[in-house]
Amino acid sequence: MENGEIIEYPTFDGSSVKAFLVGDKSSKSAVIVVQEIWGLTNYIKNYSRRLASLGFLVLAPHLYSRKEESDLFSQENIAMSMRLFFEIPPEKRGDKDSISAAMERATPEQREVITRLMMGRGKLEERMIKDLAMGYDFLKRDFGQTKYGVVGFCMGGGLSFRISTHLPFDATVVYYGANPPELGDVLKMRGPMLGLYAGEDPNINKGIPDAINSFLKYKKQIELKIYPNTRHAFANNDGAAYDKEASEDAWDKASSFFGKYLK
């Protein structure tokens, strides 16, 4: 399974989640890779393949698998919707008139994306966490690894941090992801966390001090690297913010981290 395959696993509401599975199915260690906002992209698949080359079985769930979302949450729709939404000044993104003005310029599909993926992200992420937990159960039931890791990017970085406070992951890597809603849940983390952050990413980085304080409070292990003069999503070689030097260093740190705690 060198190049990987698309599989499906059942989830909590009776539907199925498509996922990219790659690596040695007899491996004793597995890693879940959590997508960016763009979905199960070539970047996520290629990152999964690199992890698999280290000897891990890797599962990358497509969190927009449901029939009503697979077309709606296309990269094109998301990109156009984000452009409209982020034209609203940050201080006015809760203002009904400002949101209504942006919605008037959007197509029906873009309005739906803005409503569900940007304004209603909290509700959507609750479901995503359940889908990821079912992916963890799928790996454990069907392949029976003894150690598990999780890594995520952007939106998926926040999800990887969050799910590691609920399930017994042995290692967690967060690429520029937001803190979980309840930092008190850090108490329940089993394994250490590696956080990889962009220097020019104020919305995410403002949460770093509170995260560090929670790890100190609950005596949990965290490692951090902040890459100066880089922007959010610097690791994605298909994106506008890609920084080759930072991306390669972050890969070295993440792969070594998983090698240390999952082997």
C-alpha positions as CSV (number, residue, x, y, z in Angstrom):
1,M,0.0,0.0,0.0
2,E,2.8,2.3,-0.9
3,N,0.7,5.0,-2.6
4,G,-2.3,4.5,-0.4
5,E,-6.0,3.9,-0.9
6,I,-9.4,5.5,-0.2
7,I,-11.4,3.5,2.3
8,E,-14.5,4.2,4.3
9,Y,-15.3,3.7,7.9
10,P,-18.6,3.9,9.8
11,T,-19.2,6.9,12.0
12,F,-21.5,7.8,14.9
13,D,-24.6,8.9,13.0
14,G,-24.8,6.0,10.6
15,S,-23.0,7.6,7.7
16,S,-19.5,6.8,6.5
17,V,-16.3,8.8,6.5
18,K,-14.0,8.5,3.5
19,A,-10.3,8.4,4.4
20,F,-6.9,8.0,2.8
21,L,-5.1,5.0,4.3
22,V,-1.4,4.4,3.6
23,G,1.4,2.4,5.1
24,D,2.1,-1.0,6.7
25,K,-1.2,-2.4,8.1
26,S,0.8,-4.7,10.4
27,S,2.7,-1.7,12.0
28,K,2.3,-1.4,15.7
29,S,2.0,2.4,15.5
30,A,-0.6,4.5,13.6
31,V,-0.9,8.2,13.0
32,I,-4.1,10.1,12.2
33,V,-3.6,13.2,9.9
34,V,-6.2,15.9,10.2
35,Q,-6.9,18.1,7.2
36,E,-6.7,21.8,6.7
37,I,-9.9,23.7,6.0
38,W,-9.4,22.7,2.3
39,G,-10.2,19.0,2.9
40,L,-8.4,15.9,1.9
41,T,-5.9,17.6,-0.5
42,N,-2.8,16.3,-2.3
43,Y,-0.7,18.0,0.4
44,I,-2.4,16.0,3.1
45,K,-2.0,12.8,1.1
46,N,1.6,13.4,0.5
47,Y,2.3,14.3,4.1
48,S,0.6,11.0,5.0
49,R,2.8,9.1,2.6
50,R,5.9,10.6,4.2
51,L,4.8,9.5,7.6
52,A,4.0,6.0,6.2
53,S,7.6,5.8,4.8
54,L,8.7,6.0,8.4
55,G,6.9,2.8,9.2
56,F,3.5,4.0,10.5
57,L,0.1,3.1,9.3
58,V,-1.5,6.5,8.5
59,L,-5.2,7.5,8.3
60,A,-6.3,10.8,6.9
61,P,-10.1,11.2,7.2
62,H,-12.0,13.4,4.7
63,L,-14.1,15.4,7.1
64,Y,-16.4,16.6,4.4
65,S,-17.4,13.1,3.4
66,R,-21.2,13.5,3.8
67,K,-23.1,13.7,0.6
68,E,-24.4,17.2,1.3
69,E,-20.9,18.5,1.9
70,S,-18.6,16.8,-0.6
71,D,-19.6,19.2,-3.4
72,L,-20.4,22.2,-1.2
73,F,-17.0,22.3,0.6
74,S,-14.9,22.3,-2.6
75,Q,-11.6,24.2,-2.5
76,E,-13.0,26.7,-5.0
77,N,-16.2,27.4,-2.9
78,I,-14.2,27.6,0.3
79,A,-11.6,30.0,-1.2
80,M,-14.2,32.4,-2.6
81,S,-16.2,32.3,0.6
82,M,-13.1,33.0,2.7
83,R,-12.3,36.0,0.5
84,L,-15.7,37.5,1.1
85,F,-15.8,36.8,4.8
86,F,-12.3,38.1,5.5
87,E,-13.1,41.3,3.7
88,I,-15.2,42.1,6.8
89,P,-12.9,43.8,9.3
90,P,-12.2,41.5,12.3
91,E,-14.0,43.8,14.7
92,K,-17.2,43.7,12.6
93,R,-17.4,39.9,12.0
94,G,-20.1,39.7,14.6
95,D,-22.0,42.6,13.2
96,K,-25.2,41.5,11.4
97,D,-25.2,44.4,8.9
98,S,-21.6,43.7,7.9
99,I,-22.3,40.0,7.5
100,S,-25.5,40.7,5.5
101,A,-23.5,42.9,3.1
102,A,-21.0,40.2,2.5
103,M,-23.7,37.6,2.0
104,E,-25.4,39.8,-0.7
105,R,-22.2,39.4,-2.8
106,A,-22.1,35.7,-2.4
107,T,-23.6,32.9,-4.4
108,P,-26.0,30.5,-2.6
109,E,-23.3,28.0,-2.2
110,Q,-20.9,30.6,-0.8
111,R,-23.5,31.8,1.7
112,E,-23.9,28.2,2.9
113,V,-20.1,27.8,3.3
114,I,-19.8,31.1,5.2
115,T,-22.7,30.1,7.5
116,R,-21.6,26.6,8.2
117,L,-17.8,26.6,7.9
118,M,-16.9,30.1,9.2
119,M,-19.7,31.4,11.4
120,G,-20.9,28.0,12.5
121,R,-17.5,26.3,12.9
122,G,-18.0,25.4,16.5
123,K,-20.9,23.1,15.7
124,L,-19.2,21.6,12.7
125,E,-16.0,20.9,14.7
126,E,-18.0,19.1,17.4
127,R,-19.1,16.6,14.6
128,M,-15.6,16.4,13.2
129,I,-14.2,15.4,16.6
130,K,-16.7,12.6,16.7
131,D,-15.7,11.5,13.2
132,L,-12.0,11.5,14.1
133,A,-12.8,9.5,17.3
134,M,-14.5,6.9,15.1
135,G,-11.4,6.8,12.9
136,Y,-9.3,6.1,16.0
137,D,-11.8,3.3,16.9
138,F,-11.6,2.0,13.3
139,L,-7.8,1.7,13.5
140,K,-7.8,0.1,16.9
141,R,-10.5,-2.4,16.0
142,D,-9.3,-3.4,12.5
143,F,-5.6,-3.2,12.9
144,G,-4.9,-3.2,16.6
145,Q,-1.9,-0.9,17.0
146,T,-0.4,-0.3,20.4
147,K,0.6,3.3,19.9
148,Y,-1.2,6.2,18.3
149,G,-0.3,9.7,17.2
150,V,-2.2,12.6,15.7
151,V,-1.1,15.6,13.6
152,G,-3.2,18.4,12.1
153,F,-2.8,21.6,10.1
154,C,-4.6,25.0,10.6
155,M,-8.2,23.9,11.4
156,G,-6.9,20.4,11.7
157,G,-4.2,21.6,14.1
158,G,-6.8,22.8,16.5
159,L,-8.7,19.5,16.0
160,S,-5.6,17.4,16.7
161,F,-4.9,19.4,19.9
162,R,-8.5,19.0,20.9
163,I,-9.0,15.3,20.3
164,S,-5.7,14.5,22.1
165,T,-7.4,15.9,25.3
166,H,-10.2,13.3,24.9
167,L,-8.5,10.2,23.5
168,P,-5.2,8.5,24.7
169,F,-2.8,9.6,22.0
170,D,0.8,8.9,22.7
171,A,2.1,11.9,20.7
172,T,0.4,15.0,19.2
173,V,1.7,17.4,16.7
174,V,-0.1,20.7,16.1
175,Y,0.8,22.9,13.1
176,Y,-0.5,26.4,13.8
177,G,-3.7,25.2,15.4
178,A,-6.0,27.0,17.8
179,N,-6.4,25.9,21.5
180,P,-9.2,23.6,22.4
181,P,-12.3,25.3,23.9
182,E,-11.5,24.0,27.4
183,L,-7.8,24.2,28.2
184,G,-8.6,22.4,31.5
185,D,-8.9,19.3,29.3
186,V,-5.1,19.3,29.0
187,L,-5.2,17.4,32.3
188,K,-6.5,14.4,30.4
189,M,-3.7,14.3,27.8
190,R,-1.7,11.0,27.7
191,G,1.3,11.9,25.6
192,P,3.4,14.9,24.9
193,M,2.6,17.6,22.3
194,L,4.7,19.4,19.8
195,G,3.5,22.8,18.6
196,L,4.8,24.3,15.4
197,Y,3.7,27.9,14.8
198,A,4.2,30.7,12.3
199,G,5.8,33.9,13.6
200,E,3.3,36.1,11.7
201,D,0.0,34.5,12.8
202,P,-1.5,36.7,15.5
203,N,-4.9,35.1,15.7
204,I,-3.4,31.7,16.6
205,N,-0.4,32.9,18.5
206,K,-2.4,34.9,21.0
207,G,-3.5,31.6,22.5
208,I,0.0,30.2,23.0
209,P,0.6,31.7,26.5
210,D,-2.6,30.2,27.8
211,A,-1.7,26.8,26.3
212,I,1.7,26.9,27.9
213,N,0.2,27.8,31.3
214,S,-2.2,24.9,31.1
215,F,0.7,22.5,30.4
216,L,2.6,23.9,33.3
217,K,-0.5,23.8,35.6
218,Y,-1.3,20.1,34.8
219,K,2.4,19.0,34.5
220,K,2.1,17.8,31.0
221,Q,4.9,17.9,28.3
222,I,4.9,20.4,25.5
223,E,7.6,21.3,23.0
224,L,7.3,24.5,20.9
225,K,8.9,26.0,17.8
226,I,8.0,29.4,16.4
227,Y,9.3,30.2,12.9
228,P,10.0,33.9,12.6
229,N,8.8,35.7,9.4
230,T,6.5,32.9,8.3
231,R,2.8,33.0,7.9
232,H,-0.1,30.7,8.7
233,A,0.1,27.5,6.6
234,F,3.8,27.9,5.9
235,A,4.2,24.1,5.6
236,N,1.8,23.6,2.7
237,N,3.9,23.5,-0.5
238,D,0.7,24.1,-2.6
239,G,-0.2,27.3,-0.7
240,A,0.7,31.0,-1.0
241,A,2.3,31.1,2.4
242,Y,4.7,28.2,1.8
243,D,8.2,28.6,3.3
244,K,10.5,25.8,2.2
245,E,13.1,26.2,5.0
246,A,10.5,26.3,7.8
247,S,8.5,23.5,6.3
248,E,11.4,21.2,6.1
249,D,12.6,22.0,9.6
250,A,9.0,21.4,10.9
251,W,8.9,18.0,9.1
252,D,12.2,17.1,10.7
253,K,10.9,18.0,14.1
254,A,7.5,16.3,13.7
255,S,9.0,13.1,12.2
256,S,11.6,12.8,15.0
257,F,8.9,13.5,17.6
258,F,6.7,10.6,16.3
259,G,9.8,8.4,16.0
260,K,10.7,9.0,19.6
261,Y,7.2,8.5,21.1
262,L,5.6,6.0,18.8
263,K,8.3,3.5,18.0
